[in-house]
Amino acid sequence: MTLIILLFSIGIFLFAAEVLVPGGILGIAGGVLLLAGCILSFVRFGSDGGLIAVVASILVGAGVFFIEFKILPKTRIGKRFFLSREITGSSTALGDDARDLIGKAALSATVLSPSGYVTIDGKRYEAVSQSGQIAPGTELKVVDANHFQLTVKI
């Protein structure tokens, strides 16, 4: 009986630890231990004892998941483990219009060390410098472009 309780306890603990250490390994190990506890219950206590163990493991597992995903995210500690905001930015290619920017004047919006952002005609573009580190506000010229960034120099 002690071994069955130990298997169930460690299995539930590993399920709970899965939230802190994602990847599935701890959850799978916890499931295997719960399954071993259920099988051992069937062997030692027959079908009635085994069914009680299966129902208990399902209820306790559901309780652990409820606590982890409904109650824990609302606590101060839980808020550190769960995402609460989404990233709304996107990365887009400059496309074929990038070639039209070659030869245009640009103004560095951030430090280019060697990459950063420049503005051309009021639009912000990602750029890389051929001239090393460039301070913000420096007048630049676009010398090359690919689908994702511009190449600039002083």
PyMOL commands that set and color helices and strands:
alter all, ss='L'
color gray80, all
select helices_A, chain A and resi 2-17+25-74+78-80+95-101
alter helices_A, ss='H'
color red, helices_A
select strands_A, chain A and resi 105-108+115-120+123-129+139-145+150-153
alter strands_A, ss='S'
color yellow, strands_A
deselect
rebuild
show_as cartoon
